[in-house]
Amino acid sequence: MANQGIFTALLLSLVIAAPVIAQAPPPAGPSWAGWARCQITIQAPGYSHRETHLWTMTGAGTTNSNMEIYPASWTVTGDGSLQRVNGPTAVSAQWTVNGALQNVTIGTTLHLDRITVQRWTNHGPARSGLTGSEISTTNGVARSRAVVLDVQQWAFPGVDTGTASTRATGSSTVPFDGLRGPMNPPSGAMGTAACTWDFARGGVSPSAAPPSVTAPTTPSSGTTPSAPGGPRIVSLSPTTIEQGGFWVRMTVTGEGTHWQPSTSQLALGPNITADQGENHGTPTTLDTIIHVSWDAAPGPRAVTVTTGSEVVTLPNAVTVVRRERPMARIEPTSARAGDTVTLRFIGTGTRWKQNSSQPGPGGRTVVRFSGGGIASVADPTDNQFSPTVTSPTEMTAVIVIDPTAAPGVRDIAIANSSPLDMVESFAIAGAFTVLPPAVARLIP
């Protein structure tokens, strides 16, 4: 990235010092060969930036105690653009990234129980690796300037493998604060680093290093391929999701991809998780379930699908929409063990719905009490039940409390479907109290 303090904290956190070894490590073993690649994506409204960093071992290593240091080359390519308006001033810019260093190093550290492969030293930036132009227009008067910035190396994650292993291959996707990008990204910018690697030794050859190509980017939604003529993401559905969406059915469509539901990993940035156990599809389609935290920042997100060394990204693929957290209370707030009680639920910002024929999770509103011993009169064997919904913010349920139910405070969880085929789920902490059963008195 550009020399504006970009990625400094991340680079420092990932440069690993040689470990302290309690005893002499085993012999070093055959030399390593291989590569690592990191695709950096930063997105925000009116801003887009991508870089592809590629490190390749170029020769035999030199041994120093429990470490081997290998010569390597580093290339970085990419581009980006921005548009922003601040009062009477409009700014637009476009840039490309193209840099290389031939004197970088990759190190392997031999521990007692593993070998770690990592980028060994930074060796400085690619000088003037980012070039472009910026136009600033104020009250109809345009001024332009050339942009020339240095580009810093990303630090691919340390790779661990067994001491007898002949291959170390894998991938990872890590979110980061997009404000570290070049050209002053706007507040709320989010970044993703999707890294893959393949190192081998002992007569085993790593796969061929992927081309160091970064797709063009635009600040608006589009269908940008990850590499010309290569695999790419074509579309995503839905393209809008809400904060707090607990169960979101999502379909990603690719072209030239090799997705595998059991191993492909989908990433949408911080506070959005994909349930890989729900993955289904084909080499070019991926159906999955995602969960959106209430803390997910509103705005556009890139989607990345990683399958081994194949990493494809679509910028601005989906937008997180702000939503106020729903709240609810109940009446009454307590009853005795053994009682049958009609509860009234009053919500604010809720979207409760009556049981429907909609297939799959999320076709109804359901209520569950913590602690057990509370069930619906309609089905006393099930402590998860569907109330009678009279409006999106009001519902009732007749419950029976087991005579042996333990006295104490209970939480209530409420889940229901909402638009965009997602489930909202929230809890009312300490909402209900089970009192001890009434004690019968003998009348003399």
Buried (B, 14 or more C-beta within 10 A) or exposed (E): BBBBEBBEEBBEEBBBEEBEEEEEBEEBBEBBBBBBBBBBBBBBBBBBBBBBBBBBBBEEBEEEEBBBBBBBBBBBBBBBBBBBEEEEEBBBBBBBBBBBBEEBBBBBBBBEEBBBBBBBEBBEBBEEBBBBEBEBBEEEEEEEEEBEBBBBBBBBBBBBBEBEBBBBBBBBBBBBBBBBBBBBBBEBBBBBBBBBBBBBBEEEEBBEBBBBBBBBBBBEBEBBBBBEEBBBBBEBEBBEBBBBBBBBBBBBBBBBBBBBBEEBBBBBBBBBBBEBEBBEBEBBBBBBBBBBBBEBBBBBBBBBBBBBBBBBBBBBBBBBBEBEEBEBEBEEEBBBBBBEBEBBBEBEBBBBBEEEEEEEBBBBBBBBBBBEBBBBEEEEEEBEBBBBBEEBBBBBBBBBBBEEBEBEBBBBBBBBBBEBBBBBBBBBEEBBBBBEBEEEEEEE
